[in-house]
């Protein structure tokens, strides 16, 4: 820094440097913002709801958004179940046929449905 201010005095070995105090002022809208453009989210004349939501903790907003979208996604499922009941793949007959198919084709023979323990448990019932 001193070399740029007075290059000749620095080369000659003159060690008299003047210390200058520098005051740091952070940008008005927080770090990562610029002085020559408006901050993100803070716009004059914007929606009051958006401004209130931007001041809330992020965790609460994310949790609220997840709950809201989950409720919206459940609406079609609820309508379908009220009209036609549960899917046929949940019926006990279908599950028994699926287990028999898996056992016949020896699917997952070590720990699954075709293992000796699973076959013994099924025969006990």
ABEGO torsion letter per residue (X at the ends): XAAAABAAAAAAGBABBBBBBBBBBBBAAEBGBBAABBBBGBBBGBBAAAAAAAABBAAAAAAAAAAAAAAAAAAAAAAAAAAAEBBAAABAAAAAAAAAAAAAAGBGAAABAABAAAAAAAAAX
